[in-house]
Amino acid sequence: MAIIKISDRGLPSGSILQVVQTAFNTNTLYDAGTNTWVEATEMRASITPSSTSNKILVIPSICFGLETDSQPIFKLQRDSTDISIGNTYTGGARQGTFACYPRGGGETNSVMTATFNFLDSPSSTSSVRYELWLNNRGTSAKETRLNAPQSYTSWGDANASGLTSTMTLMEVAG
């Protein structure tokens, strides 16, 4: 984890004060079960704001492979509490922060990247942890594989891709 921190004295509002990034390239399979959320623990990152008026720019970038007919949805949490969650619609749609709905039919051999950013106001000078959670499909369980195609069986497989997912946090002067 790389940490860069500078003093915020005399810097204008909007200045970047520190950057923290967690990166991982491990091939990890998640099978959350029907309409169940699971944390992508490798995507955890923490930052300690220098002022309660400062904000945190949260930028998850996740590489993933899916089963055919998958509908993955992702959500952000700050210290185990949902943030930036959408509305619930008629029919019990899953609430999340961002989603990727590929509908081409050949998803098992593909890898996609989803990147999202959210400007959070934690109002804290204590360490704040950000987490990324995933859920794939609402009515039937579907597997999601991070950093490789869902069809991956070994690193010698012709479908294998060694990719890197990241969680970047930037403290922004308030």
Biotite code that builds the C-alpha atoms (Angstrom):
import biotite.structure as struc

atoms = struc.array([
    struc.Atom([0.000, 0.000, 0.000], chain_id="A", res_id=1, res_name="MET", atom_name="CA", element="C"),
    struc.Atom([1.482, 3.337, -1.063], chain_id="A", res_id=2, res_name="ALA", atom_name="CA", element="C"),
    struc.Atom([0.903, 6.399, 1.131], chain_id="A", res_id=3, res_name="ILE", atom_name="CA", element="C"),
    struc.Atom([1.730, 9.954, 0.142], chain_id="A", res_id=4, res_name="ILE", atom_name="CA", element="C"),
    struc.Atom([0.835, 12.756, 2.583], chain_id="A", res_id=5, res_name="LYS", atom_name="CA", element="C"),
    struc.Atom([1.513, 16.498, 2.598], chain_id="A", res_id=6, res_name="ILE", atom_name="CA", element="C"),
    struc.Atom([0.527, 19.319, 4.941], chain_id="A", res_id=7, res_name="SER", atom_name="CA", element="C"),
    struc.Atom([-2.775, 21.032, 4.114], chain_id="A", res_id=8, res_name="ASP", atom_name="CA", element="C"),
    struc.Atom([-1.717, 24.454, 5.427], chain_id="A", res_id=9, res_name="ARG", atom_name="CA", element="C"),
    struc.Atom([-2.142, 27.168, 2.848], chain_id="A", res_id=10, res_name="GLY", atom_name="CA", element="C"),
    struc.Atom([-3.485, 24.847, 0.155], chain_id="A", res_id=11, res_name="LEU", atom_name="CA", element="C"),
    struc.Atom([-6.746, 25.820, -1.564], chain_id="A", res_id=12, res_name="PRO", atom_name="CA", element="C"),
    struc.Atom([-9.985, 23.857, -1.258], chain_id="A", res_id=13, res_name="SER", atom_name="CA", element="C"),
    struc.Atom([-9.937, 20.895, -3.653], chain_id="A", res_id=14, res_name="GLY", atom_name="CA", element="C"),
    struc.Atom([-6.214, 20.191, -3.224], chain_id="A", res_id=15, res_name="SER", atom_name="CA", element="C"),
    struc.Atom([-5.214, 16.539, -2.914], chain_id="A", res_id=16, res_name="ILE", atom_name="CA", element="C"),
    struc.Atom([-3.573, 16.054, 0.497], chain_id="A", res_id=17, res_name="LEU", atom_name="CA", element="C"),
    struc.Atom([-2.827, 12.323, 0.543], chain_id="A", res_id=18, res_name="GLN", atom_name="CA", element="C"),
    struc.Atom([-3.311, 9.261, -1.645], chain_id="A", res_id=19, res_name="VAL", atom_name="CA", element="C"),
    struc.Atom([-3.676, 5.653, -0.507], chain_id="A", res_id=20, res_name="VAL", atom_name="CA", element="C"),
    struc.Atom([-3.981, 2.739, -2.912], chain_id="A", res_id=21, res_name="GLN", atom_name="CA", element="C"),
    struc.Atom([-4.523, -0.968, -2.414], chain_id="A", res_id=22, res_name="THR", atom_name="CA", element="C"),
    struc.Atom([-3.813, -3.136, -5.456], chain_id="A", res_id=23, res_name="ALA", atom_name="CA", element="C"),
    struc.Atom([-4.126, -6.897, -5.884], chain_id="A", res_id=24, res_name="PHE", atom_name="CA", element="C"),
    struc.Atom([-3.712, -9.291, -8.780], chain_id="A", res_id=25, res_name="ASN", atom_name="CA", element="C"),
    struc.Atom([-4.879, -12.534, -7.200], chain_id="A", res_id=26, res_name="THR", atom_name="CA", element="C"),
    struc.Atom([-7.383, -14.667, -9.099], chain_id="A", res_id=27, res_name="ASN", atom_name="CA", element="C"),
    struc.Atom([-10.260, -14.906, -6.594], chain_id="A", res_id=28, res_name="THR", atom_name="CA", element="C"),
    struc.Atom([-13.613, -16.645, -7.101], chain_id="A", res_id=29, res_name="LEU", atom_name="CA", element="C"),
    struc.Atom([-16.703, -15.331, -5.284], chain_id="A", res_id=30, res_name="TYR", atom_name="CA", element="C"),
    struc.Atom([-19.964, -17.265, -5.127], chain_id="A", res_id=31, res_name="ASP", atom_name="CA", element="C"),
    struc.Atom([-22.183, -15.163, -2.903], chain_id="A", res_id=32, res_name="ALA", atom_name="CA", element="C"),
    struc.Atom([-25.331, -17.241, -3.229], chain_id="A", res_id=33, res_name="GLY", atom_name="CA", element="C"),
    struc.Atom([-28.759, -16.002, -4.239], chain_id="A", res_id=34, res_name="THR", atom_name="CA", element="C"),
    struc.Atom([-29.189, -12.282, -3.591], chain_id="A", res_id=35, res_name="ASN", atom_name="CA", element="C"),
    struc.Atom([-26.380, -12.261, -1.007], chain_id="A", res_id=36, res_name="THR", atom_name="CA", element="C"),
    struc.Atom([-23.657, -9.635, -0.683], chain_id="A", res_id=37, res_name="TRP", atom_name="CA", element="C"),
    struc.Atom([-20.021, -10.685, -0.205], chain_id="A", res_id=38, res_name="VAL", atom_name="CA", element="C"),
    struc.Atom([-17.067, -8.401, 0.539], chain_id="A", res_id=39, res_name="GLU", atom_name="CA", element="C"),
    struc.Atom([-14.132, -8.361, -1.870], chain_id="A", res_id=40, res_name="ALA", atom_name="CA", element="C"),
    struc.Atom([-11.738, -8.240, 1.087], chain_id="A", res_id=41, res_name="THR", atom_name="CA", element="C"),
    struc.Atom([-8.724, -7.589, -1.154], chain_id="A", res_id=42, res_name="GLU", atom_name="CA", element="C"),
    struc.Atom([-10.273, -4.201, -2.034], chain_id="A", res_id=43, res_name="MET", atom_name="CA", element="C"),
    struc.Atom([-10.201, -2.795, 1.529], chain_id="A", res_id=44, res_name="ARG", atom_name="CA", element="C"),
    struc.Atom([-8.335, 0.465, 1.994], chain_id="A", res_id=45, res_name="ALA", atom_name="CA", element="C"),
    struc.Atom([-8.043, 2.862, 4.929], chain_id="A", res_id=46, res_name="SER", atom_name="CA", element="C"),
    struc.Atom([-7.170, 6.546, 5.186], chain_id="A", res_id=47, res_name="ILE", atom_name="CA", element="C"),
    struc.Atom([-6.938, 9.015, 8.083], chain_id="A", res_id=48, res_name="THR", atom_name="CA", element="C"),
    struc.Atom([-8.281, 12.462, 7.141], chain_id="A", res_id=49, res_name="PRO", atom_name="CA", element="C"),
    struc.Atom([-6.379, 15.432, 8.584], chain_id="A", res_id=50, res_name="SER", atom_name="CA", element="C"),
    struc.Atom([-9.541, 17.522, 9.100], chain_id="A", res_id=51, res_name="SER", atom_name="CA", element="C"),
    struc.Atom([-13.252, 16.818, 9.588], chain_id="A", res_id=52, res_name="THR", atom_name="CA", element="C"),
    struc.Atom([-14.025, 19.262, 6.751], chain_id="A", res_id=53, res_name="SER", atom_name="CA", element="C"),
    struc.Atom([-11.989, 17.293, 4.216], chain_id="A", res_id=54, res_name="ASN", atom_name="CA", element="C"),
    struc.Atom([-13.536, 14.804, 1.809], chain_id="A", res_id=55, res_name="LYS", atom_name="CA", element="C"),
    struc.Atom([-12.344, 11.434, 0.512], chain_id="A", res_id=56, res_name="ILE", atom_name="CA", element="C"),
    struc.Atom([-12.466, 10.626, -3.201], chain_id="A", res_id=57, res_name="LEU", atom_name="CA", element="C"),
    struc.Atom([-13.045, 6.853, -3.403], chain_id="A", res_id=58, res_name="VAL", atom_name="CA", element="C"),
    struc.Atom([-12.091, 5.177, -6.708], chain_id="A", res_id=59, res_name="ILE", atom_name="CA", element="C"),
    struc.Atom([-12.548, 1.405, -6.942], chain_id="A", res_id=60, res_name="PRO", atom_name="CA", element="C"),
    struc.Atom([-11.450, -0.210, -10.218], chain_id="A", res_id=61, res_name="SER", atom_name="CA", element="C"),
    struc.Atom([-12.291, -3.884, -10.349], chain_id="A", res_id=62, res_name="ILE", atom_name="CA", element="C"),
    struc.Atom([-11.462, -6.456, -13.061], chain_id="A", res_id=63, res_name="CYS", atom_name="CA", element="C"),
    struc.Atom([-13.824, -9.429, -13.152], chain_id="A", res_id=64, res_name="PHE", atom_name="CA", element="C"),
    struc.Atom([-15.090, -12.364, -15.164], chain_id="A", res_id=65, res_name="GLY", atom_name="CA", element="C"),
    struc.Atom([-18.662, -13.669, -15.027], chain_id="A", res_id=66, res_name="LEU", atom_name="CA", element="C"),
    struc.Atom([-20.874, -16.641, -15.703], chain_id="A", res_id=67, res_name="GLU", atom_name="CA", element="C"),
    struc.Atom([-23.187, -16.363, -18.721], chain_id="A", res_id=68, res_name="THR", atom_name="CA", element="C"),
    struc.Atom([-26.274, -14.195, -18.120], chain_id="A", res_id=69, res_name="ASP", atom_name="CA", element="C"),
    struc.Atom([-24.750, -12.512, -15.080], chain_id="A", res_id=70, res_name="SER", atom_name="CA", element="C"),
    struc.Atom([-25.847, -9.200, -13.619], chain_id="A", res_id=71, res_name="GLN", atom_name="CA", element="C"),
    struc.Atom([-23.206, -8.057, -11.110], chain_id="A", res_id=72, res_name="PRO", atom_name="CA", element="C"),
    struc.Atom([-23.816, -5.104, -8.838], chain_id="A", res_id=73, res_name="ILE", atom_name="CA", element="C"),
    struc.Atom([-21.281, -3.491, -6.499], chain_id="A", res_id=74, res_name="PHE", atom_name="CA", element="C"),
    struc.Atom([-21.618, -1.295, -3.427], chain_id="A", res_id=75, res_name="LYS", atom_name="CA", element="C"),
    struc.Atom([-19.284, 0.827, -1.344], chain_id="A", res_id=76, res_name="LEU", atom_name="CA", element="C"),
    struc.Atom([-19.136, 0.798, 2.426], chain_id="A", res_id=77, res_name="GLN", atom_name="CA", element="C"),
    struc.Atom([-17.399, 3.125, 4.845], chain_id="A", res_id=78, res_name="ARG", atom_name="CA", element="C"),
    struc.Atom([-16.589, 1.333, 8.114], chain_id="A", res_id=79, res_name="ASP", atom_name="CA", element="C"),
    struc.Atom([-19.182, -1.385, 7.312], chain_id="A", res_id=80, res_name="SER", atom_name="CA", element="C"),
    struc.Atom([-21.972, 1.124, 6.504], chain_id="A", res_id=81, res_name="THR", atom_name="CA", element="C"),
    struc.Atom([-23.413, 1.442, 2.981], chain_id="A", res_id=82, res_name="ASP", atom_name="CA", element="C"),
    struc.Atom([-22.660, 4.718, 1.203], chain_id="A", res_id=83, res_name="ILE", atom_name="CA", element="C"),
    struc.Atom([-23.811, 6.028, -2.185], chain_id="A", res_id=84, res_name="SER", atom_name="CA", element="C"),
    struc.Atom([-26.608, 3.470, -2.563], chain_id="A", res_id=85, res_name="ILE", atom_name="CA", element="C"),
    struc.Atom([-29.316, 3.770, -5.231], chain_id="A", res_id=86, res_name="GLY", atom_name="CA", element="C"),
    struc.Atom([-33.062, 3.583, -4.717], chain_id="A", res_id=87, res_name="ASN", atom_name="CA", element="C"),
    struc.Atom([-35.085, 0.377, -4.478], chain_id="A", res_id=88, res_name="THR", atom_name="CA", element="C"),
    struc.Atom([-37.441, -0.035, -7.427], chain_id="A", res_id=89, res_name="TYR", atom_name="CA", element="C"),
    struc.Atom([-40.648, -1.996, -7.801], chain_id="A", res_id=90, res_name="THR", atom_name="CA", element="C"),
    struc.Atom([-39.923, -5.706, -7.845], chain_id="A", res_id=91, res_name="GLY", atom_name="CA", element="C"),
    struc.Atom([-37.220, -5.637, -5.164], chain_id="A", res_id=92, res_name="GLY", atom_name="CA", element="C"),
    struc.Atom([-34.253, -4.632, -7.319], chain_id="A", res_id=93, res_name="ALA", atom_name="CA", element="C"),
    struc.Atom([-30.910, -4.827, -5.528], chain_id="A", res_id=94, res_name="ARG", atom_name="CA", element="C"),
    struc.Atom([-29.547, -1.504, -4.288], chain_id="A", res_id=95, res_name="GLN", atom_name="CA", element="C"),
    struc.Atom([-25.931, -0.732, -5.080], chain_id="A", res_id=96, res_name="GLY", atom_name="CA", element="C"),
    struc.Atom([-23.381, 1.909, -6.004], chain_id="A", res_id=97, res_name="THR", atom_name="CA", element="C"),
    struc.Atom([-22.574, 0.771, -9.550], chain_id="A", res_id=98, res_name="PHE", atom_name="CA", element="C"),
    struc.Atom([-23.279, -2.149, -11.878], chain_id="A", res_id=99, res_name="ALA", atom_name="CA", element="C"),
    struc.Atom([-22.217, -3.795, -15.126], chain_id="A", res_id=100, res_name="CYS", atom_name="CA", element="C"),
    struc.Atom([-24.783, -5.756, -17.111], chain_id="A", res_id=101, res_name="TYR", atom_name="CA", element="C"),
    struc.Atom([-23.057, -7.475, -20.056], chain_id="A", res_id=102, res_name="PRO", atom_name="CA", element="C"),
    struc.Atom([-25.593, -9.317, -22.170], chain_id="A", res_id=103, res_name="ARG", atom_name="CA", element="C"),
    struc.Atom([-23.534, -10.761, -25.020], chain_id="A", res_id=104, res_name="GLY", atom_name="CA", element="C"),
    struc.Atom([-23.753, -14.454, -24.102], chain_id="A", res_id=105, res_name="GLY", atom_name="CA", element="C"),
    struc.Atom([-19.997, -15.154, -24.049], chain_id="A", res_id=106, res_name="GLY", atom_name="CA", element="C"),
    struc.Atom([-19.150, -13.677, -20.678], chain_id="A", res_id=107, res_name="GLU", atom_name="CA", element="C"),
    struc.Atom([-17.329, -16.766, -19.331], chain_id="A", res_id=108, res_name="THR", atom_name="CA", element="C"),
    struc.Atom([-14.309, -16.060, -21.545], chain_id="A", res_id=109, res_name="ASN", atom_name="CA", element="C"),
    struc.Atom([-14.332, -12.296, -21.008], chain_id="A", res_id=110, res_name="SER", atom_name="CA", element="C"),
    struc.Atom([-12.919, -9.970, -18.393], chain_id="A", res_id=111, res_name="VAL", atom_name="CA", element="C"),
    struc.Atom([-14.497, -6.593, -17.734], chain_id="A", res_id=112, res_name="MET", atom_name="CA", element="C"),
    struc.Atom([-13.362, -3.596, -15.733], chain_id="A", res_id=113, res_name="THR", atom_name="CA", element="C"),
    struc.Atom([-15.753, -1.448, -13.715], chain_id="A", res_id=114, res_name="ALA", atom_name="CA", element="C"),
    struc.Atom([-14.514, 1.845, -12.308], chain_id="A", res_id=115, res_name="THR", atom_name="CA", element="C"),
    struc.Atom([-16.535, 4.220, -10.186], chain_id="A", res_id=116, res_name="PHE", atom_name="CA", element="C"),
    struc.Atom([-15.771, 7.307, -8.133], chain_id="A", res_id=117, res_name="ASN", atom_name="CA", element="C"),
    struc.Atom([-17.569, 8.816, -5.179], chain_id="A", res_id=118, res_name="PHE", atom_name="CA", element="C"),
    struc.Atom([-16.705, 11.934, -3.155], chain_id="A", res_id=119, res_name="LEU", atom_name="CA", element="C"),
    struc.Atom([-17.407, 11.027, 0.479], chain_id="A", res_id=120, res_name="ASP", atom_name="CA", element="C"),
    struc.Atom([-17.675, 13.315, 3.513], chain_id="A", res_id=121, res_name="SER", atom_name="CA", element="C"),
    struc.Atom([-16.697, 11.131, 6.500], chain_id="A", res_id=122, res_name="PRO", atom_name="CA", element="C"),
    struc.Atom([-16.416, 14.117, 8.938], chain_id="A", res_id=123, res_name="SER", atom_name="CA", element="C"),
    struc.Atom([-13.651, 12.350, 10.840], chain_id="A", res_id=124, res_name="SER", atom_name="CA", element="C"),
    struc.Atom([-9.985, 12.581, 11.751], chain_id="A", res_id=125, res_name="THR", atom_name="CA", element="C"),
    struc.Atom([-9.858, 8.899, 12.700], chain_id="A", res_id=126, res_name="SER", atom_name="CA", element="C"),
    struc.Atom([-8.890, 6.100, 10.342], chain_id="A", res_id=127, res_name="SER", atom_name="CA", element="C"),
    struc.Atom([-11.711, 5.405, 7.867], chain_id="A", res_id=128, res_name="VAL", atom_name="CA", element="C"),
    struc.Atom([-11.967, 2.061, 6.042], chain_id="A", res_id=129, res_name="ARG", atom_name="CA", element="C"),
    struc.Atom([-13.601, 1.701, 2.616], chain_id="A", res_id=130, res_name="TYR", atom_name="CA", element="C"),
    struc.Atom([-14.826, -1.658, 1.353], chain_id="A", res_id=131, res_name="GLU", atom_name="CA", element="C"),
    struc.Atom([-16.228, -2.996, -1.913], chain_id="A", res_id=132, res_name="LEU", atom_name="CA", element="C"),
    struc.Atom([-19.032, -5.574, -1.850], chain_id="A", res_id=133, res_name="TRP", atom_name="CA", element="C"),
    struc.Atom([-20.480, -7.559, -4.740], chain_id="A", res_id=134, res_name="LEU", atom_name="CA", element="C"),
    struc.Atom([-23.680, -9.392, -5.574], chain_id="A", res_id=135, res_name="ASN", atom_name="CA", element="C"),
    struc.Atom([-24.295, -11.274, -8.812], chain_id="A", res_id=136, res_name="ASN", atom_name="CA", element="C"),
    struc.Atom([-27.893, -11.832, -9.861], chain_id="A", res_id=137, res_name="ARG", atom_name="CA", element="C"),
    struc.Atom([-30.946, -11.540, -7.656], chain_id="A", res_id=138, res_name="GLY", atom_name="CA", element="C"),
    struc.Atom([-32.919, -14.723, -8.297], chain_id="A", res_id=139, res_name="THR", atom_name="CA", element="C"),
    struc.Atom([-30.183, -17.292, -8.957], chain_id="A", res_id=140, res_name="SER", atom_name="CA", element="C"),
    struc.Atom([-26.594, -17.415, -7.730], chain_id="A", res_id=141, res_name="ALA", atom_name="CA", element="C"),
    struc.Atom([-23.855, -16.605, -10.253], chain_id="A", res_id=142, res_name="LYS", atom_name="CA", element="C"),
    struc.Atom([-20.094, -16.722, -9.713], chain_id="A", res_id=143, res_name="GLU", atom_name="CA", element="C"),
    struc.Atom([-17.851, -13.693, -10.111], chain_id="A", res_id=144, res_name="THR", atom_name="CA", element="C"),
    struc.Atom([-14.092, -14.153, -10.537], chain_id="A", res_id=145, res_name="ARG", atom_name="CA", element="C"),
    struc.Atom([-11.795, -11.211, -9.819], chain_id="A", res_id=146, res_name="LEU", atom_name="CA", element="C"),
    struc.Atom([-8.770, -10.544, -12.051], chain_id="A", res_id=147, res_name="ASN", atom_name="CA", element="C"),
    struc.Atom([-9.440, -13.398, -14.525], chain_id="A", res_id=148, res_name="ALA", atom_name="CA", element="C"),
    struc.Atom([-12.217, -14.811, -16.739], chain_id="A", res_id=149, res_name="PRO", atom_name="CA", element="C"),
    struc.Atom([-14.872, -16.849, -14.938], chain_id="A", res_id=150, res_name="GLN", atom_name="CA", element="C"),
    struc.Atom([-13.827, -19.879, -17.058], chain_id="A", res_id=151, res_name="SER", atom_name="CA", element="C"),
    struc.Atom([-10.278, -19.792, -15.656], chain_id="A", res_id=152, res_name="TYR", atom_name="CA", element="C"),
    struc.Atom([-8.974, -23.175, -14.457], chain_id="A", res_id=153, res_name="THR", atom_name="CA", element="C"),
    struc.Atom([-5.236, -22.587, -14.124], chain_id="A", res_id=154, res_name="SER", atom_name="CA", element="C"),
    struc.Atom([-2.713, -19.916, -15.075], chain_id="A", res_id=155, res_name="TRP", atom_name="CA", element="C"),
    struc.Atom([-1.761, -22.125, -18.053], chain_id="A", res_id=156, res_name="GLY", atom_name="CA", element="C"),
    struc.Atom([-5.317, -21.896, -19.409], chain_id="A", res_id=157, res_name="ASP", atom_name="CA", element="C"),
    struc.Atom([-5.624, -20.082, -22.748], chain_id="A", res_id=158, res_name="ALA", atom_name="CA", element="C"),
    struc.Atom([-8.426, -17.977, -21.191], chain_id="A", res_id=159, res_name="ASN", atom_name="CA", element="C"),
    struc.Atom([-6.335, -16.825, -18.226], chain_id="A", res_id=160, res_name="ALA", atom_name="CA", element="C"),
    struc.Atom([-5.551, -13.145, -17.799], chain_id="A", res_id=161, res_name="SER", atom_name="CA", element="C"),
    struc.Atom([-3.394, -11.762, -15.016], chain_id="A", res_id=162, res_name="GLY", atom_name="CA", element="C"),
    struc.Atom([-5.091, -8.479, -14.135], chain_id="A", res_id=163, res_name="LEU", atom_name="CA", element="C"),
    struc.Atom([-4.960, -6.002, -11.261], chain_id="A", res_id=164, res_name="THR", atom_name="CA", element="C"),
    struc.Atom([-7.844, -4.424, -9.340], chain_id="A", res_id=165, res_name="SER", atom_name="CA", element="C"),
    struc.Atom([-7.356, -1.325, -7.190], chain_id="A", res_id=166, res_name="THR", atom_name="CA", element="C"),
    struc.Atom([-9.002, 0.811, -4.521], chain_id="A", res_id=167, res_name="MET", atom_name="CA", element="C"),
    struc.Atom([-7.667, 4.372, -4.499], chain_id="A", res_id=168, res_name="THR", atom_name="CA", element="C"),
    struc.Atom([-8.491, 6.902, -1.773], chain_id="A", res_id=169, res_name="LEU", atom_name="CA", element="C"),
    struc.Atom([-7.607, 10.604, -2.052], chain_id="A", res_id=170, res_name="MET", atom_name="CA", element="C"),
    struc.Atom([-8.033, 13.134, 0.741], chain_id="A", res_id=171, res_name="GLU", atom_name="CA", element="C"),
    struc.Atom([-9.388, 16.373, -0.731], chain_id="A", res_id=172, res_name="VAL", atom_name="CA", element="C"),
    struc.Atom([-9.045, 19.671, 1.192], chain_id="A", res_id=173, res_name="ALA", atom_name="CA", element="C"),
    struc.Atom([-12.451, 21.027, 2.231], chain_id="A", res_id=174, res_name="GLY", atom_name="CA", element="C"),
])
